[in-house]
């Protein structure tokens, strides 16, 4: 007997359960945090593609349009790229000279997959394998305290392809978690009640899972080694589905948060790029404010200019975002690329400001003080997988110290326009980056989870 002899209907039914469960009602406040006086700790991670403007110091554009600030420590100044974040300077930290060691010799467009995992996802004809992402490590610890373990979003939606991901969230087996890109579906998932058949569907789901487990136990002895591995991977998905079913049963019938969505245009697409981006940020804000989840990721765009996310540049008068990174050698090329980056920072800053101005719903202080925000990309200069542009914001009540630029790269960085010859990622590095996982270990430590992550060698004492 082999896998093809299993009842196909059971596997199809099981696959549906493992991949997507219906939305269920929210838990009552008694099932939320252990104590209302303790504010929930939250994590949100944002990814933007295609790197950032990196003119060299001798370039006239360096003073105004280089992405990284001028200076270091607490004595630094934003360029025009990050000027919108100036009022929030004391709420954030900029870092340079950090990257993932496993990907430093790989083309930058291949690296969104490993941004939150640090895995050796490789490039070209190398074998692809991924590991659990930062957000999912935290979700494993706090996901059972909220209706949704995590909120996974992207502008392009789905999972994309290996090295062309549409999601930056990966489960404990390194499998991509599908991202949602439609504001209406996200809002409904968070705040619209499921139908009255939810209880019956849950009972059927539980029954189907039990049948599949019994089938698998009988079948496993007759399979080859490779088939047993294939079956074990599938059954791991079944076990995860069981966890989701049991959690959904606990939340069934509890009232949903009451949210006024009248100010949100939920039928948006990237044809209205600025409002679309604002709405996606607002949905994360509402999810956090109602404690519907404490973990969120949003991939603002996929790499290499493929997909609807490339249209976001139209918010500031350009056609395609990826194209801007290729045209920096043209007159005003750095400025144009910088204007697009400034747009992204405007919207990120708007999101930070909303969290800063909102009191904790069930505790003291402001939401931003208990929320850790990561904003960055897996490349800096043209296709260069080193010196990632990184911003960390929030989390002051978690012990983070902000108002600084941790300038590990100094002036020893790679950059300049691409002139059609060798690309920066193909050249020898000018300096040695620190593992970005050291930042992730620091974040997990402040979230109260762990003090290590992937290939981390320690934490960042300056934070």
N, C-alpha and C positions, 0 to 999 in steps of 0.2 A: 504493500500500500504506500502511496505517496501523497503529497499535498493536494494533488488534483482530485483525489478520491474523497476529500472532505465534502460535507454538505455545503455547496457553494452559497446557498441562501444564508446559512449561518455566518459564513465568513463575510459576506456582503453586509449583513445586518450588524455583525460585530465591528466591522471596519467603520461603519457609519457612527456607531456609538463611540468608538475610540477617537474619531476625528472631530466630531461636533455634537454636543449635547444642546438641547433647547435651553433657552434662558429661563431661569426660575426666579421666584420672588425673593426679596431681601430678608435676611434675618432680622429679628427684633433686636432692639438695643441691648437686651440682656445677654445676647449671644456674641456681642462684639468684643471689645477689649475687656481684659480682666478687671480693669478699673477705669471709670470715666475720668478720673482725675489725671490719668497718665495719657498724654497725647500720643497718637499713633506715629510711628516712624515710617516715612515714605521714601520711595526711590523712583525717579523717572530718568530715563536715558534717551538722548536724542542724537541722531546721526545725520550728517549732511555729506554729500558726495563731492568728488572732484577736487579736493584740496582747497587751498586758499592762495591769495596773492603773496608771492615771495620774491619781490624785486630785491636785488643785491644793494648794499649800502651806497655804491657809486651811482646807482640809477636815480635820476631825479624823482621818480615815483616813490622811492623808499620812505621818505619822511611822512608822506600823507597816506599811502595805500598799502604798505606792508601790513600783513594781518597781525603779527605779534607786536605787542606794545614796545615802546622804547623805554629802556631802563630795566630795573629789577627790584626785587624785594617790595617794600612799600613805596619806593620812589619810582613810579612808572607812569607813563601817559599812553592812553589809547590813541591810535591813529584814526583816520576817518572810517575805517572798516568797523571798528567797535565803538565808535563815538556814542551810539544810542545807549550803551551800557554805562556811561559815565555816572549817572545818578545812582547806579547800583554798585559802584566800585567797592564799597565796604561789605557787600553781600556775596562777593565772588572771588575766585582765584583763577588766574590764567597760568597754564603750565607749558613749558617748552622742553624739548629734549627727552621725550618719552615715546616709546613705541613697543610693539610686540616683537621680541627676538625672532620668533618663528617666521616672520613675514617681511623682514627687512630687505630681502633680496628678491621680492616679488613685486610685479607690476601693481601700482596702487589701485587700479580698478578691480583687482581680484580680492580686495581685502575687507570689504564691508562684512563678509561672513564671519571674520575672526575679531571684529572690533570689540565685542563683549565677551569673547571666549578665550582669546590668546592661543587658539589651536593652530597647528600646522596645516592649514587648509590648502596651502600650496598654490601653484600656478602652472599654466601650460599643461603638460602631460603628467604632472605629478599626481599621486594618489590623493583623493579628497577624503578627509575625515574631520569631523568637528566634535566639539565637546559642549558642556553646559555653559550657558551664558550667565553673566553677572546677575541680571535681573531674576533669572530662574533660581539661582542659588538663594537669593533673598526670598523669593516667592515660596520656596519649600519650607521656610521658617514661619512666614506670616500669612500665607495664602488661605489657611483654614479659618482665619479670623474674619474674613470678609466674603461677600457674595462671590466675587470674582478673584481668583488667585492672582491674576495679573491681566493687564490690558495691553494687547499687542496690536500696534497700529503701524501703517505705512501709507505713503501717498500712492504707491503702485498696487498694493494689496497682494494677498497670496503669499507664496514662498519664493517665487522666482526660480533660479537655477543655481547649481553649484558655482561659486565665485561670481554669481550675478544675482545675489539674494535680494528679495523684497521684504525680508524680515531680519531683524537683528536679535531675535529671541530664539534660543535653541534649548531643547529639553535635555534631561540628564543623559540621554543617549546620543546627543549631538544632532538630533533631528530638528529641522526647522519648524517653528510654530507659525501657522498661517496668520498673516496680519490682515486686519480689516482696514479698508480705505474709504468706506462710504459712511459719511456722518450720520445718516438716518439709521443705518443698521447699528452703529455704535450707540447712539442714543437709546434705541429700543432695547438693546442688550442690557443697558444700564438701568433704564427707568420705566420701561413699559411692561406691564404685567403679562405673563404667559397665559395661554388659554387653560380652560378647565380640565383638559385632558392630560395635564402634566403628570399627575399622580399615576394614572394608568400607564403612561409611557415609561415612567420610571420602573414600575413593576415589571413590565415586559422587558425592559433593558436588563434588569437584574436576572430575570429568568433566562434570557438569551446568553448572558455572560456565563451563568452556571452551566448551561448546556455545552458551551464552547470549551470550558475548562475540562469537563468530563470527556468530551471527544478527544481533546489534546492528550490527556493522560493515557487513553487507550492507544492512541496513534503513535506516540513518541518512540516506543520501543522498535517499531518497524521502519523507522526512517534512517537514512544515511546521516553521516556526521554533518554535512552541509545543510541538509534539510532540517535536522534538529536545531541547528543554529538559526535558520530562517524561522522556524516555528517559535523558538524561544524569544526572538525579537518581536514577533507578532504578539505573543502572549504577554510580553512586558507592556505592550500597548493596551492589552485587555485589562491588565492589573491597574494601569493608570485610569482606564475607563471605570473600573469598579470604584476607585477612590472618588471619581467625579460623581458617580451615581449616588454613593452614600452621602457625599456632601450636599448634593442637590436635594436629597430627601430631608436633610436637616433644615434647609432653607424654605422648603415648600410651604406655601400658605402664609408666610410672614409678609407684612406690608412693605412695599417698595418706598424708597425715599421720594418725597414730593418735590419735584423740580419744575420750575417754570421754563419751558423751552421756547417760549414765544419770541425771545430775542435771538434765537439761533436759526439760521437758514440751513436746514438739514438736507436740502436737495442740491447742495453745491457740488461743483467739480473743479478741476484745476483750470477750467476756462475763466474762473474768477479767483485767481491764485491767492491774492492777499486775504480775502475773506475766507477762503477755504483753509488756509494755514491757521488763521485766527480761530476758526471753529474747531479744528483738531486740537489745538492747545486748550481751548475752552472746555472741551469734553474731558480732557485729562483733569483739568481744574475741578470740574463738577464731580467727577468720579472720586477724587481725593476728598473734596469737601463733604460729600455724603458718606465717606468711608465705604464706598462700594468696592474699592480695591486700594491697596497700598503700594502697588508696583505697576509701572507703565513703561512701555518703550514706544518710540515713534521714529521710524526711518523716514526722514523728510524726503529723501530721494535715493534712487538706486544709482549705482555707478555706471559710467560710460555712456550717459546720455540716452538711455533706452527707457521708454515708458513715459507716462503722463507727467511724472514729477519734473521732467525736463522743462515743462511749460511754466514752472513757477517763476522763471526769470521775466515773464511777461508782466509781472506785478510792477516792475521798475523799467519797463520800456524796451526790454531785449526779447529776442525770440526764444533761444534755447540756452539753458544754464550751462550745460557741458561745453558748449561752443566757446563760451567766454574764457575758459581755462586754456584753450588752444590759441587764443588771439591776443595774448598779452604782449607779443612782439609788435603789434600794430600800434599806431598812435592812439593814446588814451586806453590802451588795452588793459593795463593794470587798474586804471580808474574804473573802467566798466565792470571788471571782475569784482573789484572792491565794492562797488555800488550794490551788486547783487548780494554779496556777503553782508553788507550793512543792513539790507532788507531782512535777512534771516535773523540778524541780531536784534533788530527792532522788535520782531515778533517774539523772540525768546525773552527779551527784556520786558515786553508787555506781560508775558506769562509770569515771570518772576515778580513783577510789581503786583499782580493780582494776589499771588500767594502772600506777599509781604503785607498787603493791606487787609487781609482777611484774618479775623481772630480765629483761634482754634475752636471748632464747634463744641468740643466737650472738655476743654481744658483751658489753660492760660497761655498767653503769648500769641504769636502769629503762626500761620500755617508754614511759612517759609522756614521758620526756625527748626521745624521738625521734618523737613523735606529735603532730601539730597537730590540735586540735579546735576547730571552729566551731559555736556554738550560738546560734540567733537566730530572728527573725521579720521579716517585711517590713512590719509596722505596729506602732505603739506605742499611742497613744490610739485611741479609737473610730474604726476604719476609716481611720486617718491613716497615709499612706505616707511618713512622715518620722521622723527620730530613731529608727531601728530599735533594738530591744533586742538587744544583741550581747555574747556572751561568747567569748573566745578562751582556750584552755587548752593546757597542755603545750608541748613543743618547746624546753625550756631548753637542750638540747644543740645546738639549731639556732640559738641566739643570742637567743631571746625573753626579755624581761624582764617578770616578772609581779609580782603583789602590788600592783596599782594600778587606779585608776578614771580612764580618760581621758575627762574630763567636758567635751566640747566644747560641749554644749548649755547647760551651766550651769543657771541658774534660768529661762532664757528659753525655756520649752518650752510646748507645747500639751497640754491635758488636760481633765480634768473629765468628769462623766457626760454622756451624751447625753440631752437633755430633749425630743427630738422635733422639733427645729428643724433649722437648718443643721448639717451634720456638720463635724468639725474639718478633714477633707481638702478641704472646699470653701472654707475660710477662707484668708486670706493668711498665709504663714508668719511667725512671730515672729523667726526667725533663719535664717541660711544654713547648711545642713548641709554637711559635707564628703562627697566621693564615697566610698561604701563600697568601690568598686574600689581605693581607696588601701590599704585593709586587705588586699584580695585580692592586690594587687601585692606587699605586704610579705610575705605568707605564701608566695607563689611564690618570692620572692627567698630566703627562709630555707630553702625546700625545694630550692634550687639549680637552679631552672628558668628564671625570668625576673624582671624588675623592673618589669613593667607588666602591666596587665590591663584590657581594654575601655576605659572612659573615665577611667582613673586619671590623676591629675595629679602623682603622686609616691608616696612610701612614708611610713609613719608612724614618725617618728624615735623616739617614746617607747617603741615596742616593740623 
